[in-house]
Amino acid sequence: MERIEISVIIPVYNSEKYIIKCLESLNRQSMKEIEVILINDGSTDHTEELVLQYQKEHDLLIRLFSRENQGQAAARNFGICQAVGTYIAFMDSDDYVKEDYLQRLYETAQKYQSEVVTCGYQSVKPDGTVLQTTLVSPFETVTDYGKPGVFVVWAKLFARDFIVRNKFQFPEGGKIYEDVPFSLETKFKGKNVKAIQYAGYYYVQHEASTMASSRVTSRRFPYKKMDESIRSILEEEAADKDQFEFEVLHFFTGFLFFYCRKAKKEDIMKLTAFAEKEIRKYFPEYKKNPYLGVSQVKELPFLHRAAIWVFVQAMGMHMLRPFVYIATRI
């Protein structure tokens, strides 16, 4: 058996409509030293039968594990334990990638000895219509860290030893935004973290997508893991503290202003109170962050820069909770 360079971890739940396209995109990869770890998370449709049939008919190394439904985070954690590749990549079962996707990430990781490499992605409809292209290194071919605000774990490559050594895991228990603590920790604890000017991942948006179907509720937010991640990153000597502080401000701004529009008032109040507590606790000088202001961080859309500035001003006036509530009702 050839050496496995990349383990691609894919949680699967009732994905009979999309899983073959996902596997086809991996089978066509220019890089062949890969394994695909599929965690069938209690599917009740024909997903497993389709995967087993595909496994028989193609040379793509697929390792299928079927378990009772425990959620995406638990499936990813299980996949990490099974992986044998030098690197790990995550995918969602309804997404697909360009033929040179893994090769481009791998070559960058090898060139810079990176523990994390990230690339851009295209948001598409199920029929392939491109809705938006998101670049993580919009002004240069390769940059350190990359554009703020990319909290997904797909469209990235991680050194497996780095993940295992640091015992990075996703918060289990049906949480929302379980990608965020993982993304923050790996981005700011990793060595030679790079972002490349390439969009090789296709993120399929449809009504059944995880984020589209998830209602933001305070009880499902990973409070403990988020707090642990922020604290542990600040303890790292190598982390860029100013950039990390701005990243946290960016996350809470986007989350509260834009993604809590479905939430109830009591949930918004709890989530905003948590955000305010975390920022005041860990970043007491947040108003002095050098990346703040509508003229800074030009790779972010103007609306994002303006929203972060407004968020900080509202916090400074101790008006964040009422301001967030009003913003979510506009």
C-alpha positions as CSV (number, residue, x, y, z in Angstrom):
1,M,0.0,0.0,0.0
2,E,1.3,3.4,-1.0
3,R,2.0,6.0,1.7
4,I,-1.1,8.0,2.5
5,E,-0.3,11.7,2.4
6,I,-3.8,13.1,3.0
7,S,-6.8,11.7,4.9
8,V,-10.1,13.3,3.8
9,I,-12.6,13.1,6.6
10,I,-16.3,13.3,5.6
11,P,-19.3,13.0,8.0
12,V,-22.2,11.6,6.1
13,Y,-25.9,11.9,7.0
14,N,-28.7,11.2,4.5
15,S,-26.6,12.4,1.6
16,E,-27.8,10.1,-1.2
17,K,-28.4,13.0,-3.5
18,Y,-24.9,14.4,-3.2
19,I,-22.4,11.8,-2.0
20,I,-21.5,10.4,-5.4
21,K,-20.6,13.8,-6.8
22,C,-18.4,14.4,-3.7
23,L,-16.6,11.1,-4.2
24,E,-16.2,11.6,-7.9
25,S,-14.4,14.9,-7.3
26,L,-12.0,13.1,-4.9
27,N,-11.5,10.2,-7.3
28,R,-10.4,12.7,-10.0
29,Q,-7.8,14.3,-7.8
30,S,-4.4,14.8,-9.4
31,M,-3.0,13.7,-6.1
32,K,-3.6,10.0,-5.6
33,E,-1.9,9.3,-2.2
34,I,-5.2,9.9,-0.4
35,E,-7.7,8.0,1.7
36,V,-11.3,9.0,2.2
37,I,-12.7,8.4,5.6
38,L,-16.5,8.4,5.5
39,I,-18.4,8.3,8.8
40,N,-22.0,7.3,8.1
41,D,-23.7,9.1,11.0
42,G,-26.9,7.1,11.3
43,S,-28.2,7.7,7.7
44,T,-31.7,6.4,7.1
45,D,-31.6,6.7,3.3
46,H,-29.5,4.9,0.7
47,T,-26.3,6.7,1.4
48,E,-24.4,3.6,2.7
49,E,-25.5,1.4,-0.2
50,L,-24.3,4.0,-2.7
51,V,-20.9,4.4,-1.0
52,L,-20.4,0.6,-0.9
53,Q,-21.3,0.3,-4.6
54,Y,-18.9,3.1,-5.5
55,Q,-16.2,1.5,-3.4
56,K,-16.5,-1.7,-5.4
57,E,-16.4,0.0,-8.8
58,H,-13.5,2.5,-8.2
59,D,-9.9,2.5,-7.0
60,L,-10.4,5.4,-4.6
61,L,-9.4,4.2,-1.1
62,I,-12.6,4.6,0.9
63,R,-12.8,3.6,4.5
64,L,-16.5,3.5,5.6
65,F,-17.5,3.6,9.2
66,S,-21.2,3.3,10.1
67,R,-22.4,4.5,13.6
68,E,-25.5,5.7,15.4
69,N,-26.2,9.3,14.8
70,Q,-24.1,11.4,17.1
71,G,-23.7,14.6,15.1
72,Q,-21.1,16.1,12.8
73,A,-18.6,17.1,15.5
74,A,-18.5,13.6,16.9
75,A,-18.1,12.1,13.4
76,R,-15.2,14.4,12.7
77,N,-13.5,13.6,16.0
78,F,-13.9,9.9,15.2
79,G,-12.4,10.5,11.8
80,I,-9.3,12.2,13.2
81,C,-8.7,9.1,15.3
82,Q,-8.9,6.8,12.2
83,A,-6.7,9.0,9.9
84,V,-3.3,7.8,9.0
85,G,-2.3,10.5,6.4
86,T,0.5,13.0,6.9
87,Y,-2.2,15.7,6.5
88,I,-6.0,15.9,7.2
89,A,-8.6,17.6,5.2
90,F,-12.3,17.9,6.1
91,M,-15.2,18.0,3.6
92,D,-19.0,18.1,3.9
93,S,-20.7,15.3,2.1
94,D,-22.7,17.6,-0.2
95,D,-19.7,19.6,-1.4
96,Y,-17.1,18.8,-4.1
97,V,-13.6,20.1,-5.1
98,K,-11.5,20.9,-8.2
99,E,-9.2,18.3,-9.5
100,D,-6.0,20.0,-8.3
101,Y,-7.5,21.0,-4.9
102,L,-5.5,18.6,-2.6
103,Q,-2.4,19.0,-4.7
104,R,-2.3,22.8,-4.4
105,L,-2.9,22.6,-0.6
106,Y,-0.3,19.9,-0.2
107,E,2.4,21.6,-2.2
108,T,2.0,24.8,-0.2
109,A,2.2,22.9,3.1
110,Q,5.4,21.1,1.9
111,K,7.0,24.3,0.6
112,Y,6.5,26.3,3.7
113,Q,6.4,23.5,6.2
114,S,3.0,24.7,7.2
115,E,0.8,23.1,9.8
116,V,-2.3,24.7,8.3
117,V,-3.0,25.9,4.8
118,T,-6.3,27.4,3.7
119,C,-7.7,28.3,0.3
120,G,-10.7,30.1,-1.0
121,Y,-14.0,28.6,-2.0
122,Q,-17.0,29.1,-4.3
123,S,-20.5,29.1,-2.9
124,V,-22.7,27.3,-5.5
125,K,-26.3,26.1,-6.0
126,P,-26.8,22.4,-6.3
127,D,-26.8,22.8,-10.1
128,G,-23.3,24.4,-10.0
129,T,-24.4,28.0,-10.4
130,V,-21.8,30.1,-8.7
131,L,-23.3,32.5,-6.1
132,Q,-20.1,33.9,-4.6
133,T,-16.3,33.4,-4.7
134,T,-14.5,33.9,-1.4
135,L,-10.8,34.4,-1.5
136,V,-8.7,34.1,1.6
137,S,-5.5,35.7,0.1
138,P,-7.1,38.3,-2.2
139,F,-4.1,40.6,-2.7
140,E,-1.1,38.2,-2.8
141,T,-0.4,34.6,-4.0
142,V,0.5,33.4,-0.5
143,T,-0.1,35.2,2.8
144,D,0.4,34.5,6.5
145,Y,-2.8,33.6,8.4
146,G,-5.1,34.8,5.5
147,K,-8.2,36.9,5.5
148,P,-10.0,37.2,8.9
149,G,-13.4,35.7,9.4
150,V,-12.9,32.3,7.7
151,F,-14.2,30.0,10.4
152,V,-15.0,26.9,8.4
153,V,-12.7,23.8,8.6
154,W,-13.1,22.7,5.0
155,A,-11.0,24.4,2.3
156,K,-8.1,23.8,4.6
157,L,-5.3,21.3,5.1
158,F,-3.9,20.4,8.6
159,A,-0.8,18.5,9.6
160,R,-2.2,15.4,11.3
161,D,0.6,15.4,13.9
162,F,-0.3,19.0,14.8
163,I,-3.9,18.0,15.4
164,V,-3.1,14.9,17.4
165,R,-0.3,16.5,19.4
166,N,-2.5,19.4,20.5
167,K,-5.6,17.1,21.0
168,F,-7.7,19.5,19.0
169,Q,-11.4,18.3,18.9
170,F,-14.8,19.6,17.9
171,P,-17.3,20.3,20.7
172,E,-19.8,17.5,20.7
173,G,-23.5,17.4,21.7
174,G,-25.3,19.0,18.8
175,K,-23.6,22.4,19.1
176,I,-23.7,25.1,16.4
177,Y,-20.6,26.8,15.2
178,E,-18.5,23.9,16.4
179,D,-16.0,24.9,13.6
180,V,-15.1,28.2,15.2
181,P,-13.1,27.1,18.2
182,F,-11.3,24.5,16.1
183,S,-10.5,27.1,13.4
184,L,-9.3,29.7,15.8
185,E,-7.0,27.3,17.7
186,T,-5.5,25.8,14.6
187,K,-5.0,29.1,12.9
188,F,-3.3,30.8,15.8
189,K,-1.4,27.9,17.3
190,G,-0.1,26.5,14.0
191,K,3.4,27.1,12.6
192,N,3.8,28.8,9.2
193,V,0.0,29.1,8.7
194,K,-0.5,30.1,5.1
195,A,-3.4,31.1,2.8
196,I,-3.3,30.8,-1.0
197,Q,-4.9,32.8,-3.7
198,Y,-6.9,29.9,-5.1
199,A,-10.5,28.8,-4.8
200,G,-10.7,25.1,-5.2
201,Y,-13.6,24.1,-2.9
202,Y,-17.3,24.1,-3.9
203,Y,-19.6,24.8,-1.0
204,V,-23.1,23.8,-2.0
205,Q,-25.9,25.8,-0.5
206,H,-29.3,24.3,-0.3
207,E,-32.2,24.1,2.2
208,A,-30.8,20.9,3.8
209,S,-27.4,22.4,4.5
210,T,-26.3,22.3,8.1
211,M,-26.1,26.1,8.6
212,A,-29.3,26.8,6.6
213,S,-31.3,24.4,8.7
214,S,-29.7,25.3,12.1
215,R,-31.7,27.7,14.3
216,V,-29.4,29.8,16.5
217,T,-30.3,29.1,20.1
218,S,-28.2,30.0,23.2
219,R,-28.3,26.5,24.6
220,R,-26.6,25.1,21.5
221,F,-23.7,27.5,21.5
222,P,-20.3,26.0,22.6
223,Y,-19.6,28.4,25.4
224,K,-17.2,26.3,27.3
225,K,-15.1,25.3,24.3
226,M,-15.1,28.9,23.0
227,D,-13.8,30.2,26.3
228,E,-11.1,27.5,26.5
229,S,-10.0,28.2,23.0
230,I,-9.6,31.9,23.5
231,R,-7.7,31.4,26.8
232,S,-5.4,28.8,25.4
233,I,-4.5,30.8,22.3
234,L,-3.6,33.8,24.4
235,E,-1.2,31.6,26.3
236,E,0.7,30.8,23.1
237,E,3.8,32.9,22.7
238,A,3.7,32.5,18.9
239,A,0.2,33.9,18.4
240,D,-0.3,37.4,16.9
241,K,-2.3,38.8,19.7
242,D,-3.6,41.9,17.8
243,Q,-4.7,39.8,14.9
244,F,-6.3,37.2,17.1
245,E,-8.2,39.9,19.1
246,F,-9.5,41.3,15.8
247,E,-10.5,37.8,14.7
248,V,-12.6,37.3,17.8
249,L,-14.2,40.8,17.4
250,H,-15.0,39.9,13.8
251,F,-16.6,36.6,14.8
252,F,-18.9,38.0,17.5
253,T,-19.9,40.9,15.3
254,G,-20.9,38.6,12.4
255,F,-22.5,36.1,14.6
256,L,-24.6,38.5,16.6
257,F,-25.5,41.0,13.9
258,F,-26.1,38.7,11.0
259,Y,-26.6,35.1,12.1
260,C,-28.9,35.7,15.1
261,R,-31.8,37.0,13.0
262,K,-33.7,33.8,13.6
263,A,-33.1,33.9,17.3
264,K,-35.5,34.7,20.1
265,K,-34.9,37.7,22.3
266,E,-33.8,35.7,25.3
267,D,-31.3,33.8,23.2
268,I,-29.9,37.0,21.8
269,M,-29.5,38.5,25.2
270,K,-27.6,35.4,26.5
271,L,-25.3,35.2,23.5
272,T,-24.5,38.9,23.6
273,A,-23.8,38.8,27.3
274,F,-21.4,36.0,26.7
275,A,-19.6,37.8,23.9
276,E,-19.3,41.0,26.0
277,K,-18.0,39.0,29.0
278,E,-15.3,37.2,26.9
279,I,-14.1,40.4,25.2
280,R,-13.9,42.4,28.4
281,K,-12.2,39.5,30.2
282,Y,-9.6,38.6,27.6
283,F,-9.2,41.8,25.6
284,P,-9.6,44.8,28.0
285,E,-7.8,47.1,25.5
286,Y,-10.0,46.0,22.6
287,K,-10.8,49.6,21.5
288,K,-7.1,50.1,20.7
289,N,-6.8,47.2,18.3
290,P,-4.7,48.5,15.3
291,Y,-7.0,46.6,12.8
292,L,-10.1,48.5,13.8
293,G,-11.6,51.1,11.4
294,V,-13.3,51.2,8.0
295,S,-10.0,52.1,6.3
296,Q,-8.2,49.0,7.8
297,V,-8.1,45.3,6.7
298,K,-9.0,46.1,3.1
299,E,-9.5,42.4,2.2
300,L,-12.7,42.5,4.2
301,P,-15.9,44.0,2.6
302,F,-16.6,47.5,3.7
303,L,-19.8,46.3,5.4
304,H,-17.9,44.0,7.6
305,R,-15.3,46.6,8.6
306,A,-18.1,49.1,9.4
307,A,-20.0,46.5,11.4
308,I,-17.0,45.6,13.6
309,W,-16.4,49.3,14.2
310,V,-20.1,49.8,15.2
311,F,-19.9,46.7,17.5
312,V,-16.9,48.1,19.3
313,Q,-18.6,51.5,19.7
314,A,-21.7,49.9,21.1
315,M,-19.6,47.9,23.6
316,G,-17.8,51.0,24.7
317,M,-21.1,52.7,25.4
318,H,-22.4,49.6,27.3
319,M,-25.2,49.4,24.8
320,L,-24.3,46.2,23.0
321,R,-27.3,44.1,24.1
322,P,-30.0,46.5,23.1
323,F,-28.1,47.4,19.9
324,V,-27.7,43.8,18.9
325,Y,-31.4,43.1,19.5
326,I,-32.4,46.1,17.4
327,A,-30.0,45.1,14.6
328,T,-31.4,41.6,14.4
329,R,-35.0,42.9,14.0
330,I,-34.3,45.4,11.2
